[in-house]
Amino acid sequence: MSSSDQVVRLMTMDGAFRLIAAVTTETARGALASQATGDELGLRLAELLTAAVLVRETTQPTRRVQMVWRDRRGRSLVADSLPDGLNRGLVNPGDSAPVAADGEHLLQVNYTLTNGALHQGLVAVADGDDMATALMRYMKQSEQIVSMIAVAALPGPGGVRAVGGYVVQLLPEATREVITAMTDHLGNLEPMAILLEGRGRTAAELARTVFAGFEHAELATSSLRFGCTCSEVRVMTSILTLAPDEVESMLGGDPLEVRCDACGTQYRITPEALRAFRDQRVARA
Ligand SMILES: [Zn+2]
């Protein structure tokens, strides 16, 4: 599926600031369609998807970043952002209970470090705090990154009519004077919701607007799209991790219907295919 969504990375020539700007409208629509969700919760999921892109690009561009937004009863929204530009979202995976759109939440960020250890950052989101506020707190507390962040999702057809956001990251070269200048400039910018339908309709326009007046260089542009990592092989691999007697009964039973929670793809696994897959793996091992 083609998408016009992009994420752009810029840096000021004085080395004081780095900017990540993303427009994620099509990506969010894909996720909302597969989750059959809209309204307030859909907007939160769209913001969370954008947040996952921004965190990945800022801190872990080569890794898969997962963000979880959990309500007080433990029900959650999940967004996965992958280095190849694929993104997907889930509403309360494995459970059909509703997720609260308002109230207190926890924002959790997961990714795997080079040494295999799992990084897990967690910040509290007070009732009334927006995604940008939660994200700035996460960046400071868990990544030691001082940043100015904006994220917005506007309601519309397919759940959203425009979604995007940016991170301006302070780098060690930043002096007090340029920090003041940038803070004033960003303070005078239109709110993110206005930018998305004005001077920041694309990631490139958004980036130019956010860095307007600051001499800068473009570092990279990459495309974003909704998509999933599921496959028949993955489904069969996970079936084979079940207890041997369960696998045996599946091999002698009817075809299995398995639906991917993230993208809605239906897989029909026949006992013959499962047996062939298992034998092939045994032969290779
Ligand atoms: Zn899938």
Residues whose N, C-alpha, C, O or C-beta is under 5 A from the ligand:
A	BS01	ZN	C228 T229 C230 C260 A262 C263 G264 T265
